[in-house]
Amino acid sequence: GMPEQWARLLQTSNITKLEQKKNPQAVLDVLKFYDSNTVKQKYLSFTPP
């Protein structure tokens, strides 16, 4: 199956089941993009001047 976080994202997104079936690669690309950006944000820190 898919990672738990991805399943939750799909459940809360506005992407319908029909759209997911019609464009499975696009859905995966979006999830991977979101996931990679989320990981980067975890390790970036902001230090005020």
mmCIF file of the N, C-alpha and C atoms, coordinates in Angstrom:
data_MODEL
# 
_entry.id   MODEL 
# 
loop_
_atom_site.group_PDB 
_atom_site.id 
_atom_site.type_symbol 
_atom_site.label_atom_id 
_atom_site.label_alt_id 
_atom_site.label_comp_id 
_atom_site.label_asym_id 
_atom_site.label_entity_id 
_atom_site.label_seq_id 
_atom_site.pdbx_PDB_ins_code 
_atom_site.Cartn_x 
_atom_site.Cartn_y 
_atom_site.Cartn_z 
_atom_site.occupancy 
_atom_site.B_iso_or_equiv 
_atom_site.pdbx_formal_charge 
_atom_site.auth_seq_id 
_atom_site.auth_comp_id 
_atom_site.auth_asym_id 
_atom_site.auth_atom_id 
_atom_site.pdbx_PDB_model_num 
ATOM 1   N N  . GLY A 1 1  ? 0.815   -1.182 0.000   1.00 0.00 ? 1  GLY A N  1 
ATOM 2   C CA . GLY A 1 1  ? 0.000   0.000  0.000   1.00 0.00 ? 1  GLY A CA 1 
ATOM 3   C C  . GLY A 1 1  ? 0.865   1.255  0.000   1.00 0.00 ? 1  GLY A C  1 
ATOM 4   N N  . MET A 1 2  ? 0.204   2.345  0.188   1.00 0.00 ? 2  MET A N  1 
ATOM 5   C CA . MET A 1 2  ? 0.898   3.633  0.211   1.00 0.00 ? 2  MET A CA 1 
ATOM 6   C C  . MET A 1 2  ? 1.155   4.066  1.644   1.00 0.00 ? 2  MET A C  1 
ATOM 7   N N  . PRO A 1 3  ? 2.109   4.968  1.833   1.00 0.00 ? 3  PRO A N  1 
ATOM 8   C CA . PRO A 1 3  ? 2.383   5.471  3.186   1.00 0.00 ? 3  PRO A CA 1 
ATOM 9   C C  . PRO A 1 3  ? 1.127   6.077  3.823   1.00 0.00 ? 3  PRO A C  1 
ATOM 10  N N  . GLU A 1 4  ? 1.013   5.918  5.120   1.00 0.00 ? 4  GLU A N  1 
ATOM 11  C CA . GLU A 1 4  ? -0.141  6.416  5.878   1.00 0.00 ? 4  GLU A CA 1 
ATOM 12  C C  . GLU A 1 4  ? -0.374  7.906  5.642   1.00 0.00 ? 4  GLU A C  1 
ATOM 13  N N  . GLN A 1 5  ? 0.712   8.680  5.620   1.00 0.00 ? 5  GLN A N  1 
ATOM 14  C CA . GLN A 1 5  ? 0.594   10.130 5.429   1.00 0.00 ? 5  GLN A CA 1 
ATOM 15  C C  . GLN A 1 5  ? -0.034  10.446 4.072   1.00 0.00 ? 5  GLN A C  1 
ATOM 16  N N  . TRP A 1 6  ? 0.342   9.701  3.048   1.00 0.00 ? 6  TRP A N  1 
ATOM 17  C CA . TRP A 1 6  ? -0.213  9.929  1.713   1.00 0.00 ? 6  TRP A CA 1 
ATOM 18  C C  . TRP A 1 6  ? -1.707  9.614  1.693   1.00 0.00 ? 6  TRP A C  1 
ATOM 19  N N  . ALA A 1 7  ? -2.093  8.529  2.350   1.00 0.00 ? 7  ALA A N  1 
ATOM 20  C CA . ALA A 1 7  ? -3.505  8.153  2.403   1.00 0.00 ? 7  ALA A CA 1 
ATOM 21  C C  . ALA A 1 7  ? -4.323  9.255  3.077   1.00 0.00 ? 7  ALA A C  1 
ATOM 22  N N  . ARG A 1 8  ? -3.778  9.819  4.162   1.00 0.00 ? 8  ARG A N  1 
ATOM 23  C CA . ARG A 1 8  ? -4.483  10.912 4.851   1.00 0.00 ? 8  ARG A CA 1 
ATOM 24  C C  . ARG A 1 8  ? -4.591  12.140 3.958   1.00 0.00 ? 8  ARG A C  1 
ATOM 25  N N  . LEU A 1 9  ? -3.516  12.455 3.240   1.00 0.00 ? 9  LEU A N  1 
ATOM 26  C CA . LEU A 1 9  ? -3.547  13.606 2.336   1.00 0.00 ? 9  LEU A CA 1 
ATOM 27  C C  . LEU A 1 9  ? -4.630  13.439 1.274   1.00 0.00 ? 9  LEU A C  1 
ATOM 28  N N  . LEU A 1 10 ? -4.722  12.246 0.709   1.00 0.00 ? 10 LEU A N  1 
ATOM 29  C CA . LEU A 1 10 ? -5.730  12.006 -0.317  1.00 0.00 ? 10 LEU A CA 1 
ATOM 30  C C  . LEU A 1 10 ? -7.139  12.112 0.251   1.00 0.00 ? 10 LEU A C  1 
ATOM 31  N N  . GLN A 1 11 ? -7.327  11.645 1.471   1.00 0.00 ? 11 GLN A N  1 
ATOM 32  C CA . GLN A 1 11 ? -8.647  11.708 2.095   1.00 0.00 ? 11 GLN A CA 1 
ATOM 33  C C  . GLN A 1 11 ? -9.078  13.148 2.339   1.00 0.00 ? 11 GLN A C  1 
ATOM 34  N N  . THR A 1 12 ? -8.123  14.024 2.645   1.00 0.00 ? 12 THR A N  1 
ATOM 35  C CA . THR A 1 12 ? -8.463  15.411 2.958   1.00 0.00 ? 12 THR A CA 1 
ATOM 36  C C  . THR A 1 12 ? -8.333  16.343 1.757   1.00 0.00 ? 12 THR A C  1 
ATOM 37  N N  . SER A 1 13 ? -7.888  15.797 0.633   1.00 0.00 ? 13 SER A N  1 
ATOM 38  C CA . SER A 1 13 ? -7.722  16.629 -0.562  1.00 0.00 ? 13 SER A CA 1 
ATOM 39  C C  . SER A 1 13 ? -9.038  16.734 -1.325  1.00 0.00 ? 13 SER A C  1 
ATOM 40  N N  . ASN A 1 14 ? -9.041  17.578 -2.325  1.00 0.00 ? 14 ASN A N  1 
ATOM 41  C CA . ASN A 1 14 ? -10.203 17.711 -3.201  1.00 0.00 ? 14 ASN A CA 1 
ATOM 42  C C  . ASN A 1 14 ? -10.058 16.846 -4.442  1.00 0.00 ? 14 ASN A C  1 
ATOM 43  N N  . ILE A 1 15 ? -9.188  15.848 -4.383  1.00 0.00 ? 15 ILE A N  1 
ATOM 44  C CA . ILE A 1 15 ? -8.982  14.947 -5.515  1.00 0.00 ? 15 ILE A CA 1 
ATOM 45  C C  . ILE A 1 15 ? -9.966  13.790 -5.380  1.00 0.00 ? 15 ILE A C  1 
ATOM 46  N N  . THR A 1 16 ? -10.865 13.669 -6.346  1.00 0.00 ? 16 THR A N  1 
ATOM 47  C CA . THR A 1 16 ? -11.880 12.621 -6.283  1.00 0.00 ? 16 THR A CA 1 
ATOM 48  C C  . THR A 1 16 ? -11.281 11.262 -6.606  1.00 0.00 ? 16 THR A C  1 
ATOM 49  N N  . LYS A 1 17 ? -11.999 10.210 -6.222  1.00 0.00 ? 17 LYS A N  1 
ATOM 50  C CA . LYS A 1 17 ? -11.560 8.841  -6.532  1.00 0.00 ? 17 LYS A CA 1 
ATOM 51  C C  . LYS A 1 17 ? -11.463 8.654  -8.042  1.00 0.00 ? 17 LYS A C  1 
ATOM 52  N N  . LEU A 1 18 ? -12.400 9.251  -8.787  1.00 0.00 ? 18 LEU A N  1 
ATOM 53  C CA . LEU A 1 18 ? -12.384 9.140  -10.247 1.00 0.00 ? 18 LEU A CA 1 
ATOM 54  C C  . LEU A 1 18 ? -11.129 9.789  -10.820 1.00 0.00 ? 18 LEU A C  1 
ATOM 55  N N  . GLU A 1 19 ? -10.787 10.974 -10.316 1.00 0.00 ? 19 GLU A N  1 
ATOM 56  C CA . GLU A 1 19 ? -9.568  11.653 -10.774 1.00 0.00 ? 19 GLU A CA 1 
ATOM 57  C C  . GLU A 1 19 ? -8.326  10.830 -10.431 1.00 0.00 ? 19 GLU A C  1 
ATOM 58  N N  . GLN A 1 20 ? -8.329  10.212 -9.269  1.00 0.00 ? 20 GLN A N  1 
ATOM 59  C CA . GLN A 1 20 ? -7.196  9.375  -8.870  1.00 0.00 ? 20 GLN A CA 1 
ATOM 60  C C  . GLN A 1 20 ? -7.041  8.192  -9.820  1.00 0.00 ? 20 GLN A C  1 
ATOM 61  N N  . LYS A 1 21 ? -8.168  7.602  -10.227 1.00 0.00 ? 21 LYS A N  1 
ATOM 62  C CA . LYS A 1 21 ? -8.116  6.450  -11.138 1.00 0.00 ? 21 LYS A CA 1 
ATOM 63  C C  . LYS A 1 21 ? -7.712  6.867  -12.546 1.00 0.00 ? 21 LYS A C  1 
ATOM 64  N N  . LYS A 1 22 ? -8.157  8.056  -12.969 1.00 0.00 ? 22 LYS A N  1 
ATOM 65  C CA . LYS A 1 22 ? -7.834  8.538  -14.317 1.00 0.00 ? 22 LYS A CA 1 
ATOM 66  C C  . LYS A 1 22 ? -6.381  8.976  -14.433 1.00 0.00 ? 22 LYS A C  1 
ATOM 67  N N  . ASN A 1 23 ? -5.828  9.514  -13.355 1.00 0.00 ? 23 ASN A N  1 
ATOM 68  C CA . ASN A 1 23 ? -4.478  10.090 -13.384 1.00 0.00 ? 23 ASN A CA 1 
ATOM 69  C C  . ASN A 1 23 ? -3.621  9.585  -12.229 1.00 0.00 ? 23 ASN A C  1 
ATOM 70  N N  . PRO A 1 24 ? -3.397  8.286  -12.131 1.00 0.00 ? 24 PRO A N  1 
ATOM 71  C CA . PRO A 1 24 ? -2.645  7.778  -10.968 1.00 0.00 ? 24 PRO A CA 1 
ATOM 72  C C  . PRO A 1 24 ? -1.220  8.315  -10.886 1.00 0.00 ? 24 PRO A C  1 
ATOM 73  N N  . GLN A 1 25 ? -0.572  8.506  -12.025 1.00 0.00 ? 25 GLN A N  1 
ATOM 74  C CA . GLN A 1 25 ? 0.805   9.002  -11.992 1.00 0.00 ? 25 GLN A CA 1 
ATOM 75  C C  . GLN A 1 25 ? 0.854   10.450 -11.511 1.00 0.00 ? 25 GLN A C  1 
ATOM 76  N N  . ALA A 1 26 ? -0.100  11.256 -11.941 1.00 0.00 ? 26 ALA A N  1 
ATOM 77  C CA . ALA A 1 26 ? -0.149  12.652 -11.502 1.00 0.00 ? 26 ALA A CA 1 
ATOM 78  C C  . ALA A 1 26 ? -0.364  12.729 -9.990  1.00 0.00 ? 26 ALA A C  1 
ATOM 79  N N  . VAL A 1 27 ? -1.224  11.869 -9.476  1.00 0.00 ? 27 VAL A N  1 
ATOM 80  C CA . VAL A 1 27 ? -1.476  11.844 -8.033  1.00 0.00 ? 27 VAL A CA 1 
ATOM 81  C C  . VAL A 1 27 ? -0.195  11.472 -7.284  1.00 0.00 ? 27 VAL A C  1 
ATOM 82  N N  . LEU A 1 28 ? 0.506   10.454 -7.767  1.00 0.00 ? 28 LEU A N  1 
ATOM 83  C CA . LEU A 1 28 ? 1.770   10.060 -7.132  1.00 0.00 ? 28 LEU A CA 1 
ATOM 84  C C  . LEU A 1 28 ? 2.797   11.180 -7.185  1.00 0.00 ? 28 LEU A C  1 
ATOM 85  N N  . ASP A 1 29 ? 2.876   11.858 -8.324  1.00 0.00 ? 29 ASP A N  1 
ATOM 86  C CA . ASP A 1 29 ? 3.829   12.965 -8.460  1.00 0.00 ? 29 ASP A CA 1 
ATOM 87  C C  . ASP A 1 29 ? 3.540   14.064 -7.442  1.00 0.00 ? 29 ASP A C  1 
ATOM 88  N N  . VAL A 1 30 ? 2.272   14.391 -7.278  1.00 0.00 ? 30 VAL A N  1 
ATOM 89  C CA . VAL A 1 30 ? 1.886   15.436 -6.321  1.00 0.00 ? 30 VAL A CA 1 
ATOM 90  C C  . VAL A 1 30 ? 2.226   15.006 -4.898  1.00 0.00 ? 30 VAL A C  1 
ATOM 91  N N  . LEU A 1 31 ? 1.913   13.762 -4.561  1.00 0.00 ? 31 LEU A N  1 
ATOM 92  C CA . LEU A 1 31 ? 2.205   13.272 -3.210  1.00 0.00 ? 31 LEU A CA 1 
ATOM 93  C C  . LEU A 1 31 ? 3.704   13.266 -2.930  1.00 0.00 ? 31 LEU A C  1 
ATOM 94  N N  . LYS A 1 32 ? 4.484   12.839 -3.900  1.00 0.00 ? 32 LYS A N  1 
ATOM 95  C CA . LYS A 1 32 ? 5.945   12.824 -3.730  1.00 0.00 ? 32 LYS A CA 1 
ATOM 96  C C  . LYS A 1 32 ? 6.485   14.243 -3.577  1.00 0.00 ? 32 LYS A C  1 
ATOM 97  N N  . PHE A 1 33 ? 5.960   15.171 -4.378  1.00 0.00 ? 33 PHE A N  1 
ATOM 98  C CA . PHE A 1 33 ? 6.387   16.566 -4.294  1.00 0.00 ? 33 PHE A CA 1 
ATOM 99  C C  . PHE A 1 33 ? 6.065   17.134 -2.913  1.00 0.00 ? 33 PHE A C  1 
ATOM 100 N N  . TYR A 1 34 ? 4.834   16.913 -2.463  1.00 0.00 ? 34 TYR A N  1 
ATOM 101 C CA . TYR A 1 34 ? 4.425   17.413 -1.154  1.00 0.00 ? 34 TYR A CA 1 
ATOM 102 C C  . TYR A 1 34 ? 5.295   16.810 -0.054  1.00 0.00 ? 34 TYR A C  1 
ATOM 103 N N  . ASP A 1 35 ? 5.523   15.505 -0.158  1.00 0.00 ? 35 ASP A N  1 
ATOM 104 C CA . ASP A 1 35 ? 6.312   14.804 0.849   1.00 0.00 ? 35 ASP A CA 1 
ATOM 105 C C  . ASP A 1 35 ? 7.743   15.334 0.891   1.00 0.00 ? 35 ASP A C  1 
ATOM 106 N N  . SER A 1 36 ? 8.352   15.555 -0.262  1.00 0.00 ? 36 SER A N  1 
ATOM 107 C CA . SER A 1 36 ? 9.736   16.040 -0.286  1.00 0.00 ? 36 SER A CA 1 
ATOM 108 C C  . SER A 1 36 ? 9.826   17.454 0.280   1.00 0.00 ? 36 SER A C  1 
ATOM 109 N N  . ASN A 1 37 ? 8.820   18.283 0.027   1.00 0.00 ? 37 ASN A N  1 
ATOM 110 C CA . ASN A 1 37 ? 8.834   19.638 0.578   1.00 0.00 ? 37 ASN A CA 1 
ATOM 111 C C  . ASN A 1 37 ? 8.588   19.630 2.078   1.00 0.00 ? 37 ASN A C  1 
ATOM 112 N N  . THR A 1 38 ? 7.768   18.717 2.556   1.00 0.00 ? 38 THR A N  1 
ATOM 113 C CA . THR A 1 38 ? 7.499   18.612 3.987   1.00 0.00 ? 38 THR A CA 1 
ATOM 114 C C  . THR A 1 38 ? 8.758   18.196 4.730   1.00 0.00 ? 38 THR A C  1 
ATOM 115 N N  . VAL A 1 39 ? 9.498   17.254 4.177   1.00 0.00 ? 39 VAL A N  1 
ATOM 116 C CA . VAL A 1 39 ? 10.742  16.798 4.804   1.00 0.00 ? 39 VAL A CA 1 
ATOM 117 C C  . VAL A 1 39 ? 11.740  17.940 4.880   1.00 0.00 ? 39 VAL A C  1 
ATOM 118 N N  . LYS A 1 40 ? 11.866  18.720 3.810   1.00 0.00 ? 40 LYS A N  1 
ATOM 119 C CA . LYS A 1 40 ? 12.798  19.849 3.811   1.00 0.00 ? 40 LYS A CA 1 
ATOM 120 C C  . LYS A 1 40 ? 12.429  20.855 4.891   1.00 0.00 ? 40 LYS A C  1 
ATOM 121 N N  . GLN A 1 41 ? 11.133  21.121 5.059   1.00 0.00 ? 41 GLN A N  1 
ATOM 122 C CA . GLN A 1 41 ? 10.699  22.107 6.038   1.00 0.00 ? 41 GLN A CA 1 
ATOM 123 C C  . GLN A 1 41 ? 11.002  21.658 7.465   1.00 0.00 ? 41 GLN A C  1 
ATOM 124 N N  . LYS A 1 42 ? 11.019  20.355 7.710   1.00 0.00 ? 42 LYS A N  1 
ATOM 125 C CA . LYS A 1 42 ? 11.313  19.853 9.054   1.00 0.00 ? 42 LYS A CA 1 
ATOM 126 C C  . LYS A 1 42 ? 12.725  20.223 9.484   1.00 0.00 ? 42 LYS A C  1 
ATOM 127 N N  . TYR A 1 43 ? 13.639  20.294 8.508   1.00 0.00 ? 43 TYR A N  1 
ATOM 128 C CA . TYR A 1 43 ? 15.041  20.517 8.838   1.00 0.00 ? 43 TYR A CA 1 
ATOM 129 C C  . TYR A 1 43 ? 15.492  21.961 8.645   1.00 0.00 ? 43 TYR A C  1 
ATOM 130 N N  . LEU A 1 44 ? 14.640  22.774 8.080   1.00 0.00 ? 44 LEU A N  1 
ATOM 131 C CA . LEU A 1 44 ? 14.971  24.190 7.947   1.00 0.00 ? 44 LEU A CA 1 
ATOM 132 C C  . LEU A 1 44 ? 14.523  24.906 9.210   1.00 0.00 ? 44 LEU A C  1 
ATOM 133 N N  . SER A 1 45 ? 15.334  25.791 9.682   1.00 0.00 ? 45 SER A N  1 
ATOM 134 C CA . SER A 1 45 ? 14.927  26.550 10.857  1.00 0.00 ? 45 SER A CA 1 
ATOM 135 C C  . SER A 1 45 ? 15.074  28.032 10.563  1.00 0.00 ? 45 SER A C  1 
ATOM 136 N N  . PHE A 1 46 ? 14.248  28.789 11.200  1.00 0.00 ? 46 PHE A N  1 
ATOM 137 C CA . PHE A 1 46 ? 14.283  30.228 11.017  1.00 0.00 ? 46 PHE A CA 1 
ATOM 138 C C  . PHE A 1 46 ? 14.789  30.849 12.307  1.00 0.00 ? 46 PHE A C  1 
ATOM 139 N N  . THR A 1 47 ? 15.843  31.607 12.188  1.00 0.00 ? 47 THR A N  1 
ATOM 140 C CA . THR A 1 47 ? 16.387  32.304 13.340  1.00 0.00 ? 47 THR A CA 1 
ATOM 141 C C  . THR A 1 47 ? 16.202  33.794 13.115  1.00 0.00 ? 47 THR A C  1 
ATOM 142 N N  . PRO A 1 48 ? 15.366  34.423 13.926  1.00 0.00 ? 48 PRO A N  1 
ATOM 143 C CA . PRO A 1 48 ? 15.159  35.865 13.742  1.00 0.00 ? 48 PRO A CA 1 
ATOM 144 C C  . PRO A 1 48 ? 16.449  36.646 13.979  1.00 0.00 ? 48 PRO A C  1 
ATOM 145 N N  . PRO A 1 49 ? 16.595  37.770 13.298  1.00 0.00 ? 49 PRO A N  1 
ATOM 146 C CA . PRO A 1 49 ? 17.822  38.581 13.461  1.00 0.00 ? 49 PRO A CA 1 
ATOM 147 C C  . PRO A 1 49 ? 17.957  39.171 14.854  1.00 0.00 ? 49 PRO A C  1 
# 
